């Protein structure tokens, strides 16, 4: 099913109507190569869609250019980790944002409409929305793609076929967000209209994915018109999809709409129990006291964690996190006494981010103290 979709998209990008616009995002239809990169990089996600970008999409952002002097209007940006859309933020390109203050993160502005236009097999202009967990590659020459990073440059000029400029037509069986409301706990409740399918041959599930690739999937009963999703984050972008399974052919079609912004809830945020600036200035970074390869060929690291002064477990949670390729994470709670912890069964060839995360239990804010990668 996915291979057929890739062919249709490729054809649509080549045979375009008049009145075209240049774009630096494109649909990556090299399915086999992208699947190989997903597996090689241990990206343990479903990879619902594959996109590509050119180098200028990175260098034109404040993060890539180094320019942070003049804020712009809010736009949607994809936060990429290992080439995977981890989060979609609404950002002015200037203000500090915790989502991008991490090693290895690349931020890319989404195109107009939060997706890439293409022409389907029937000559209809469609939009392929960019959403959480999509995989993005960076085209650095006409024949070479890499994982998006801030250092790569074009070895040969890359020219991407322009997208059609006419409006895109929504796909059949697309879910529709009917309403959103703020619950008593300040979370968001979303009501989604379910696409109508033949119940004798198909089933439907509604999927909603939020920041950090956290997903909710709800099966739909025969004749059910809407699905209510609760406990969504306020003031965030979420992905909404209909997953239609053909029970005769066992094929699956995923119909995704552009990211949906949830409303801002009137949350009263309590003061932090700790001084984040003081913690960053005075608490030492974690560091590896040993790094060996065991008899099974796996990396085993002993990490010395810092003492956390005035640590009150009723107000604060502190953990050591070791983050590897694809976002795989080992997290261990700390007592704040300066423990030495052993982290094993790591890939011998991969680099891992080491950090201490101090989380305020009252307002959820996190202070991150990075150590040297292992």
C-alpha positions in Angstrom: 0.0 0.0 0.0 2.8 2.5 0.9 4.8 1.7 -2.3 1.8 2.5 -4.4 1.3 5.8 -2.6 5.0 6.7 -3.1 4.6 6.1 -6.9 1.5 8.3 -7.0 3.2 11.1 -5.2 6.2 11.0 -7.4 4.1 11.2 -10.5 2.2 14.1 -9.1 5.4 16.1 -8.4 6.6 15.7 -12.0 3.3 16.4 -13.9 2.3 19.8 -12.5 -0.3 22.3 -13.7 0.6 25.8 -14.7 1.0 28.5 -12.0 3.7 26.7 -9.8 5.6 27.9 -6.8 9.1 26.8 -5.7 9.4 24.8 -2.5 12.3 23.3 -0.5 10.2 20.7 1.2 9.3 17.6 -0.9 7.8 14.2 -0.5 10.5 11.5 -0.3 9.2 8.6 -2.4 12.4 6.5 -2.1 10.6 4.2 0.2 13.1 1.3 0.3 16.1 3.6 1.0 14.1 5.5 3.7 13.0 2.3 5.4 16.7 1.1 5.4 17.7 4.4 7.1 14.9 4.0 9.6 16.1 0.5 10.6 19.9 1.3 10.4 19.4 4.3 12.7 17.2 2.3 15.1 14.3 4.7 14.7 11.7 2.7 16.5 8.6 4.5 15.1 5.9 3.7 12.6 7.2 6.3 10.1 3.8 7.3 8.7 5.3 9.5 6.0 8.7 10.5 4.5 9.7 14.0 3.6 12.9 15.7 2.3 14.3 19.2 2.7 17.1 21.1 1.0 20.0 22.7 2.9 18.5 26.2 2.7 15.6 25.1 4.8 18.0 24.7 7.7 20.3 27.6 7.0 17.3 30.0 6.6 16.1 29.4 10.2 17.5 31.5 13.2 19.0 28.3 14.6 20.8 27.5 11.4 21.9 31.0 10.5 22.8 32.0 14.0 20.7 35.2 13.7 18.3 35.7 16.7 17.9 39.5 16.7 14.5 40.1 15.2 11.4 38.0 16.1 8.9 37.2 13.4 5.3 36.3 13.4 4.5 32.9 14.9 5.0 30.0 12.5 5.0 26.3 12.8 8.4 24.6 13.1 9.3 20.9 13.1 11.7 19.9 15.9 13.8 17.1 14.4 15.7 14.5 16.4 17.7 12.0 14.3 15.6 13.1 11.4 12.3 12.3 13.1 9.6 15.0 13.8 9.6 14.9 17.6 7.5 18.0 18.1 5.8 20.8 16.1 6.1 24.1 17.8 4.5 27.5 17.1 7.6 29.9 17.4 8.6 33.4 16.5 12.1 32.3 15.6 13.6 34.3 18.4 12.1 33.6 21.9 13.8 30.9 24.0 12.2 27.6 23.6 12.9 24.5 25.7 12.0 22.2 22.8 15.1 23.3 20.8 17.5 23.7 23.7 18.9 20.2 23.3 21.9 18.7 21.6 21.3 17.2 18.2 18.1 19.1 17.6 17.4 20.6 14.2 14.5 23.1 13.8 12.9 23.5 10.3 10.1 25.9 9.4 7.1 24.0 8.0 5.9 25.1 4.5 2.7 27.0 4.0 -0.3 24.9 5.0 1.9 22.6 7.1 2.4 20.1 4.3 3.5 19.5 0.8 1.2 19.6 -2.2 1.1 16.9 -4.9 -1.1 15.7 -7.7 -2.7 12.3 -7.1 -3.4 9.6 -9.7 -6.7 11.3 -10.7 -5.1 14.7 -11.3 -6.4 16.2 -8.1 -4.2 18.4 -6.0 -3.7 17.0 -2.5 -1.8 18.0 0.6 0.6 15.6 2.4 0.6 17.0 5.9 3.8 17.0 8.0 3.1 15.5 11.4 4.7 13.9 14.5 6.9 10.9 13.9 7.4 11.6 10.1 10.9 11.0 8.9 12.8 13.9 7.2 16.0 13.6 5.1 18.2 16.5 3.9 19.1 16.5 0.2 22.7 17.7 -0.1 23.2 16.7 -3.7 20.9 15.3 -6.5 22.0 11.7 -5.4 22.7 12.0 -1.7 20.5 12.4 1.4 21.6 12.7 5.0 20.1 13.0 8.4 19.3 16.7 8.8 22.1 18.5 10.7 23.4 22.1 11.2 26.8 21.4 9.6 25.9 19.9 6.2 26.3 21.8 3.0 25.3 21.3 -0.6 28.0 19.6 -2.6 26.0 20.1 -5.8 23.1 22.5 -6.3 19.8 20.8 -5.6 16.7 21.9 -7.5 13.4 20.6 -6.3 10.3 20.4 -8.5 7.9 23.2 -7.6 4.5 22.4 -6.0 1.2 23.4 -7.6 0.0 26.7 -6.5 -3.8 26.0 -6.7 -5.6 25.0 -3.4 -5.4 21.4 -2.3 -8.5 19.3 -2.0 -9.0 17.3 1.2 -8.6 13.6 0.9 -11.6 11.3 1.2 -12.0 9.7 4.6 -10.1 12.5 6.3 -11.1 13.0 10.0 -12.5 16.3 11.0 -12.0 18.1 14.4 -15.5 19.3 15.3 -14.8 21.0 18.6 -12.3 21.5 21.4 -12.9 22.5 25.0 -10.9 23.1 28.2 -11.6 20.5 30.9 -11.6 21.3 34.7 -8.0 20.1 35.0 -6.9 22.5 32.1 -6.4 19.7 29.7 -8.1 19.7 26.3 -11.0 17.6 25.2 -11.3 17.1 21.4 -14.3 15.8 19.5 -13.4 14.2 16.1 -15.8 13.2 13.3 -15.2 9.7 12.1 -15.0 9.0 8.3 -17.8 6.7 7.0 -16.5 3.4 5.6 -18.2 0.2 4.6 -18.5 -1.8 7.8 -18.5 -5.1 6.0 -15.0 -4.6 4.6 -13.3 -1.9 6.8 -12.7 -0.8 10.4 -11.6 2.6 11.6 -9.4 3.9 14.4 -8.7 7.5 15.3 -5.1 8.3 16.3 -3.9 11.5 18.0 -0.2 12.1 18.5 1.2 14.9 20.7 4.6 16.3 21.7 7.4 13.8 22.1 5.5 11.3 19.9 3.0 10.4 22.6 0.1 8.7 20.9 -3.5 7.8 21.6 -5.5 5.3 19.4 -9.2 4.8 19.8 -11.1 2.1 17.9 -14.5 3.1 16.4 -17.6 1.0 16.8 -19.8 0.4 13.8 -22.1 3.4 13.2 -20.1 5.6 15.7 -20.1 9.2 14.3 -17.6 10.9 16.6 -14.7 10.1 18.9 -13.9 12.1 22.1 -10.2 12.3 23.0 -9.4 13.7 26.5 -6.3 14.8 28.4 -4.6 16.5 25.4 -2.1 19.3 26.2 -3.2 22.9 26.0 -1.5 25.3 23.6 0.2 22.7 21.6 0.1 21.2 18.0 -1.3 17.7 17.8 -1.6 15.2 14.9 -4.9 13.6 14.0 -5.3 10.6 11.7 -7.9 8.1 10.6 -6.5 4.6 10.3 -8.6 2.5 8.0 -8.0 -1.2 7.8 -9.4 -3.2 4.9 -10.4 -6.5 6.6 -10.6 -8.3 3.2 -7.1 -7.4 1.9 -5.5 -6.6 5.3 -4.2 -3.3 3.9 -4.1 -0.2 5.9 -4.7 3.4 4.8 -3.7 6.3 7.1 -5.4 9.6 6.3 -3.8 12.5 8.3 -4.8 16.1 8.4 -2.5 19.1 9.1 -1.5 19.6 12.7 -4.3 21.0 14.9 -3.5 23.7 17.5 -5.2 23.1 20.9 -6.5 26.2 22.7 -4.7 28.0 25.5 -6.1 27.1 28.9 -6.2 29.7 31.7 -3.7 27.9 33.8 -2.4 29.5 37.0 1.2 28.2 37.2 2.6 28.0 40.7 6.1 29.4 41.5 8.9 26.9 41.0 10.2 25.2 44.2 13.8 25.7 43.0 15.9 28.4 41.4 16.6 27.1 37.9 19.3 29.7 37.2 21.1 28.8 40.4 20.8 25.1 39.8 22.4 25.5 36.3 25.2 27.6 37.7 26.1 25.5 40.8 25.1 21.9 40.2 28.0 20.0 38.5 27.3 18.1 35.2 27.1 14.3 35.3 30.2 12.6 33.9 31.3 9.1 33.0 33.9 7.5 35.4 34.3 4.4 33.2 33.2 3.4 29.7 33.9 -0.2 28.6 32.7 -2.8 26.1 31.5 -6.0 27.9 31.9 -9.6 26.8 28.7 -9.4 24.9 29.9 -6.4 22.8 27.7 -3.9 24.5 28.8 -0.5 25.9 28.6 -0.3 29.8 29.0 3.2 31.3 29.4 4.2 34.9 28.1 7.8 35.4 28.7 10.0 38.5 25.7 12.1 39.3 25.9 15.4 41.2 24.7 16.2 44.7 21.4 18.1 44.5 21.3 20.6 47.5 18.1 21.1 49.4 16.4 18.3 47.5 12.8 17.9 48.6 11.2 14.8 47.0 7.7 16.2 47.7 8.3 19.2 45.4 10.9 18.0 42.9 11.8 14.9 40.9 15.4 14.4 39.7 16.5 11.8 37.2 19.5 10.8 35.2 18.6 10.3 31.5 20.8 8.6 28.9 19.3 9.3 25.4 20.4 7.3 22.4 19.6 7.1 18.6 15.9 7.4 17.7 15.1 8.8 21.2 15.5 5.6 23.1 16.0 6.6 26.7 17.2 5.1 30.0 15.9 7.2 32.9 16.8 6.5 36.6 15.4 8.4 39.5 18.0 10.0 41.8 18.2 10.6 45.5 20.3 13.7 45.0 23.3 12.3 47.1 25.8 12.0 44.2 25.3 8.4 43.2 27.4 6.5 40.7 25.1 4.5 38.4 25.9 1.8 35.9 24.1 2.0 32.6 24.5 -1.2 30.5 23.5 -2.9 27.2 24.1 0.3 25.2 25.2 0.1 21.5 28.9 0.1 21.2 28.9 2.2 18.1 26.3 4.9 19.1 26.7 8.2 20.9 24.4 8.8 23.9 23.3 12.1 25.5 23.8 12.3 29.3 21.7 14.7 31.3 20.2 15.4 34.7 16.6 16.5 34.6 15.2 18.4 37.6 11.4 18.5 37.3 9.3 20.8 39.4 6.2 18.8 40.5 4.1 21.9 41.0 4.4 23.4 37.5 6.0 20.7 35.4 9.0 22.9 34.5 12.3 21.2 33.9 15.9 22.3 34.4 18.3 20.3 32.3 22.0 19.9 33.1 23.9 18.2 30.2 27.0 16.1 30.7 29.5 15.0 28.0 28.1 12.5 25.5 29.2 8.9 25.9 
